[in-house]
Amino acid sequence: MDTQVRSWCRALRALAVLNLGLWLAVALAGPVAGVHGRVQLGLSGVYVLVCAYRSLLPRVDLERLVVVDSHLSSIFLGRTAATGAEICFALQLGLFVHQLAAHAGLPAVQAAAWAVPMFMVVAQAFCWHSVLTLNHITQAVESALWAGGFTWMAVLLGVIALGSGGWVRALSVAGIVGAMSFVAYVVTVDMPMYWRRYRHGRASGQVYLRLDAGARDAWHRRVPSGSWEAWKADALWLTPYFSVGVWVSIAMACVPAA
């Protein structure tokens, strides 16, 4: 295993332990209040736990790339866990906007907030299509849908910021900055990466799988690698996913009850 890969895996393991500790600290002694806070904490718990599992056994779905050649590193198993976790995170985002809109007295924004997770839920179908068929173009569509959901969230937070003050406005502005930073990353890094991989696959005669064959392939096939060259492009998004993404998830459980 390359030194870079070994160091990266150690960092991911440390993040997993840290994140589990942070979630437990918030659950036991944090400012979690009301039904919304408890729901946020439960959704966050799923996300934190799955991210810890994926941090211990990192993988890249379409390339079937794994660090540890174990049945627990199964692409199908990992993707199933990730789907549940990402839906939980998407629901957290919708609930976050809903909570802030309640504080601001904006019922229309509260209703519109539930469109945010719908973008991410639909994105899961495109993600599964890409994982099973090995076609990167639907992975690019998945990323575009996540960007669309975060854009809509930023719009709603902008309305809340204009119609509120104090900590609600401050939190809304912080949410806008975070959401648009994510959108900028997706548009400039994620989508172009998947587009390049799609074009490379087409140029090299990539054979796309049927869904049933892809499911069997995702369950059984793994390509172990300790080469940093193989991992470095995906480490660019996996690392913030398992760190910043988890911290945001935990923080949303601390939003004051309306």
LINSULPE-V363448 format. One record per residue. N is the residue number from 0. RES is the residue in one small letter. OMEGA is omega as a letter, one per 40 degrees, with the letter a starting at -180 (none if undefined). BURIAL is b if it has 16 or more other ideal C-beta (glycine too) atoms within 10 Angstrom, else e. D_FIRST is the distance of its C-alpha to the first C-alpha in whole Angstrom. Layout:
# LINSULPE-V363448
[[N RES OMEGA BURIAL D_FIRST] [N RES OMEGA BURIAL D_FIRST]]
This chain:
# LINSULPE-V363448
[[0 m i e 0] [1 d i e 4] [2 t a e 6] [3 q a e 8] [4 v i b 7] [5 r i e 6] [6 s i e 10] [7 w a b 11] [8 c i b 10] [9 r i e 12] [10 a i e 15] [11 l i b 16] [12 r i e 16] [13 a i e 18] [14 l i b 20] [15 a i b 21] [16 v i e 22] [17 l a e 24] [18 n i b 26] [19 l i b 27] [20 g i e 29] [21 l a b 30] [22 w i b 31] [23 l i e 33] [24 a i e 35] [25 v a b 36] [26 a a b 37] [27 l a e 39] [28 a a e 40] [29 g a b 40] [30 p i e 43] [31 v a b 42] [32 a i e 46] [33 g a e 48] [34 v a e 47] [35 h a b 45] [36 g i b 43] [37 r i e 42] [38 v i e 41] [39 q a b 39] [40 l i b 37] [41 g i e 37] [42 l i b 35] [43 s i b 33] [44 g i b 32] [45 v a b 31] [46 y a b 29] [47 v a b 27] [48 l a b 26] [49 v i b 25] [50 c i b 23] [51 a i b 21] [52 y a b 20] [53 r i b 19] [54 s i b 17] [55 l a b 15] [56 l a b 15] [57 p a b 14] [58 r i b 15] [59 v a b 17] [60 d a b 20] [61 l i b 21] [62 e a b 18] [63 r a b 17] [64 l i b 14] [65 v i b 12] [66 v a b 9] [67 v a e 11] [68 d a e 13] [69 s i e 16] [70 h i e 20] [71 l i e 20] [72 s i b 17] [73 s i b 20] [74 i a b 21] [75 f i b 24] [76 l a b 24] [77 g a b 22] [78 r i b 24] [79 t i e 27] [80 a a b 26] [81 a i b 26] [82 t i b 29] [83 g a e 31] [84 a a b 29] [85 e i b 30] [86 i i b 33] [87 c i b 34] [88 f i b 33] [89 a i b 35] [90 l i b 38] [91 q a b 37] [92 l i b 38] [93 g a b 41] [94 l i b 42] [95 f i b 41] [96 v i b 43] [97 h i b 46] [98 q a b 46] [99 l i b 47] [100 a i b 49] [101 a i b 51] [102 h a b 51] [103 a a b 53] [104 g a e 55] [105 l a b 54] [106 p i e 54] [107 a i e 54] [108 v i b 50] [109 q i b 49] [110 a a e 50] [111 a a b 48] [112 a a b 45] [113 w i e 44] [114 a a e 44] [115 v a b 41] [116 p a b 39] [117 m i e 40] [118 f a b 38] [119 m i b 35] [120 v i e 36] [121 v i e 37] [122 a a b 34] [123 q i b 32] [124 a i e 34] [125 f i b 33] [126 c a b 29] [127 w i b 30] [128 h a b 31] [129 s a b 28] [130 v a b 26] [131 l a b 28] [132 t a b 29] [133 l a b 26] [134 n a b 28] [135 h a b 27] [136 i i b 31] [137 t i b 31] [138 q i b 28] [139 a i b 30] [140 v i b 33] [141 e i b 31] [142 s i b 30] [143 a i b 34] [144 l i b 35] [145 w i b 33] [146 a i b 34] [147 g i b 38] [148 g i b 38] [149 f i b 37] [150 t i b 39] [151 w i b 42] [152 m i b 41] [153 a i b 41] [154 v a e 45] [155 l i b 46] [156 l i b 45] [157 g i e 47] [158 v i b 50] [159 i a b 49] [160 a a b 49] [161 l a e 52] [162 g a e 54] [163 s i b 53] [164 g i e 52] [165 g a e 51] [166 w i e 47] [167 v i b 48] [168 r a b 48] [169 a a e 45] [170 l i b 43] [171 s i b 44] [172 v i e 43] [173 a i e 40] [174 g i b 39] [175 i a b 40] [176 v i e 38] [177 g a b 35] [178 a a b 36] [179 m i b 36] [180 s i e 33] [181 f i b 31] [182 v i b 33] [183 a i e 33] [184 y a b 29] [185 v a b 29] [186 v a e 32] [187 t a e 30] [188 v a e 26] [189 d a b 26] [190 m i b 29] [191 p i e 28] [192 m a b 25] [193 y i b 26] [194 w i e 29] [195 r i e 27] [196 r i b 24] [197 y a b 28] [198 r i e 29] [199 h i e 26] [200 g i b 27] [201 r a e 30] [202 a a e 30] [203 s i e 28] [204 g i e 30] [205 q i e 28] [206 v i e 30] [207 y a e 30] [208 l i b 30] [209 r a e 33] [210 l a e 33] [211 d i e 33] [212 a i e 31] [213 g i b 28] [214 a i b 29] [215 r a e 28] [216 d a b 25] [217 a i b 24] [218 w a e 24] [219 h a e 23] [220 r i e 20] [221 r i b 16] [222 v a e 14] [223 p i e 10] [224 s i b 8] [225 g a e 4] [226 s i e 6] [227 w i b 8] [228 e a e 11] [229 a a b 11] [230 w a b 11] [231 k a e 13] [232 a a e 17] [233 d i b 17] [234 a a b 15] [235 l i e 19] [236 w i b 21] [237 l a b 18] [238 t i b 18] [239 p i e 22] [240 y a b 23] [241 f i b 21] [242 s a b 23] [243 v i e 26] [244 g i b 27] [245 v a b 27] [246 w i e 29] [247 v i b 32] [248 s i b 32] [249 i a b 33] [250 a a b 35] [251 m i b 37] [252 a a b 38] [253 c i e 40] [254 v a b 42] [255 p i b 46] [256 a i e 48] [257 a none b 51]]
